[in-house]
Amino acid sequence: MFYRIWTFISSRRRDLLMLFTALFNRDTPRTIRMMIIAAFLYLISPVDFLPDVVPGLGLVDDVVLVPTLLYMAKQFLPPQVRVLSEKRADFLMPKLPYILLIMGILLIAWVVFVITAIYNFIFN
């Protein structure tokens, strides 16, 4: 299951990076920004239209809804924003492994900080 999701993400890396850069462009319409944010939040949210505990059907809504929202956001981008976002995505594409490594290190550091803060709050 996760292999299929990973292959989809890896095959659409450039598009996802392009949408990510479009998210921070001031010329991107608010509705498209909301579509991108909604797709990401729906993907990580534990609340779904179909619960994930239902065998087989639990991930169908994730597999259908998230790519549909991202495809619609990509299609409705204004041409000038799309061209600029594609250029930025092409520039960032070779740097993506390093960006993900740095993000992973920062995430681990943040989790350690939160656990340490909770530990100090409880036991001190």
For each residue, the residues with C-beta under 8 A, 3 or more apart:
1: 4 5 59
2: 5 6
3: 6 7
4: 1 7 8
5: 1 2 8 9 63
6: 2 3 9 10
7: 3 4 10 11
8: 4 5 11 12 67
9: 5 6 12 13 16
10: 6 7 13
11: 7 8
12: 8 9 15 16
13: 9 10 16 17 93 96
14: 17 18 86 89 90 93
15: 12 18 19 70 74
16: 9 12 13 19 20 70
17: 13 14 20 21 88 89 92 93 96
18: 14 15 21 22 74 82 85 86 88 89
19: 15 16 22 23 36 70 73 74 85
20: 16 17 23 24 36 89
21: 17 18 24 25 84 85 88 89 92
22: 18 19 25 28 32 36 73 77 81 82 85
23: 19 20 28 33 36 37
24: 20 21
25: 21 22 28 81 84 85
26:
27: 78 80 81
28: 22 23 25 32 33 77 78 81
29: 32 33 76 78
30: 33 34
31: 34 35 76
32: 22 28 29 35 36 73 76 77
33: 23 28 29 30 36 37
34: 30 31 37 38
35: 31 32 38 39 69 70 72 73 76
36: 19 20 22 23 32 33 39 40 69 70 73
37: 23 33 34 40 41
38: 34 35 41 42 69
39: 35 36 42 43 65 66 69 70 73
40: 36 37 43 44
41: 37 38 44 45
42: 38 39 45 48 62 65 66 69
43: 39 40 62 66
44: 40 41
45: 41 42 48
46: 52
47:
48: 42 45 51 52 58 61 62
49: 61 65
50: 54 57 58 60 61
51: 48 54 58
52: 46 48 58 59 62
53: 58
54: 50 51 57 58
55: 58
56: 60
57: 50 54 60 61
58: 48 50 51 52 53 54 55 61
59: 1 52 62 63
60: 50 56 57 63 64
61: 48 49 50 57 58 64 65
62: 42 43 48 52 59 65 66
63: 5 59 60 66 67
64: 60 61 67 68
65: 39 42 49 61 62 68 69
66: 39 42 43 62 63 69 70
67: 8 63 64 70 71
68: 64 65 71 72
69: 35 36 38 39 42 65 66 72 73
70: 15 16 19 35 36 39 66 67 73 74
71: 67 68 74 75
72: 35 68 69 75 76
73: 19 22 32 35 36 39 69 70 76 77
74: 15 18 19 70 71 77 82
75: 71 72
76: 29 31 32 35 72 73
77: 22 28 32 73 74 81 82 85
78: 27 28 29 81 82
79: 82 83
80: 27 83 84
81: 22 25 27 28 77 78 84 85
82: 18 22 74 77 78 79 85 86
83: 79 80 86 87
84: 21 25 80 81 87 88
85: 18 19 21 22 25 77 81 82 88 89
86: 14 18 82 83 89 90
87: 83 84 90 91
88: 17 18 21 84 85 91 92
89: 14 17 18 20 21 85 86 92 93
90: 14 86 87 93
91: 87 88 95
92: 17 21 88 89 95 96 99
93: 13 14 17 89 90 96
94:
95: 91 92 98 99
96: 13 17 92 93 99 100
97: 100 101
98: 95 101 102
99: 92 95 96 102 103
100: 96 97 103 104
101: 97 98 104 105
102: 98 99 105 106
103: 99 100 106 107
104: 100 101 107 108
105: 101 102 108 109
106: 102 103 109 110
107: 103 104 110 111
108: 104 105 111 112
109: 105 106 112 113
110: 106 107 113 114
111: 107 108 114 115
112: 108 109 115 116
113: 109 110 116 117
114: 110 111 117 118
115: 111 112 118 119
116: 112 113 119 120
117: 113 114 120 121
118: 114 115 121 122
119: 115 116 122 123
120: 116 117 123 124
121: 117 118 124
122: 118 119
123: 119 120
124: 120 121
